[in-house]
């Protein structure tokens, strides 16, 4: 699953748009005060999932691939 398929799966599952941000695929405007996120790590090659709260991004897991990161965010939001 890539980021686009993840966005579709979350939408199909009825997860509200403001609960998550997927870099370059789903970036709600205005920015919600807190949400879960998926993004490519700054140094490339790895992916991060985490939480944005009170203006601070906190990475909770690093993943070796986009697919693994998408699976993690899906489990967090649809479990």
ABEGO torsion letter per residue (X at the ends): XBAAAAAAAAAAAGBBAAABBBBGABBBOBBBABBBBBBBBAAEGBBBBBBBBGGBBBBABBBABAAAAAAAAAAAAAX
